[in-house]
Amino acid sequence: MAEMVLESIGTDLLEAARNSSNGRSSRTLHSGARLRQTLTAMKAGTRLDKHQSPGDATILCLRGGVTIRAAERTVRVPEGALVDVPPQRHDLVADLDSVVILTVGLG
């Protein structure tokens, strides 16, 4: 069992995102047969274009705030909030410099 200090990793990823041409940086925390968790940092204004989740998914905002948009639905995810990711195509926008954990069920 590996222990990780998410605050420290998130700070490092956010610094990398601020210096990246695409405004984001990620690290896989867990990748198993049925579950994947990814820590992602995004600079304010950065967008992950529309995509589909491969399974049930949640976003936990550890720092900042993001918005998920799918079809006619827009969900703001403030710091400390956990939300279900919609099953339809959606995008993700960083409203502030943000760090999120994406958890995806794979089967």
Buried (B, 14 or more C-beta within 10 A) or exposed (E): EEEEEBEEBBBBBBEBBBEBEEBBBBBEBEEEEEBBBBBBBBBBEBBBEEEEBEBBBBBBBBBBBBBBBBEEEEBEBBBEBEBEBBEEEBEBBBBBBBBBBBBBEEE
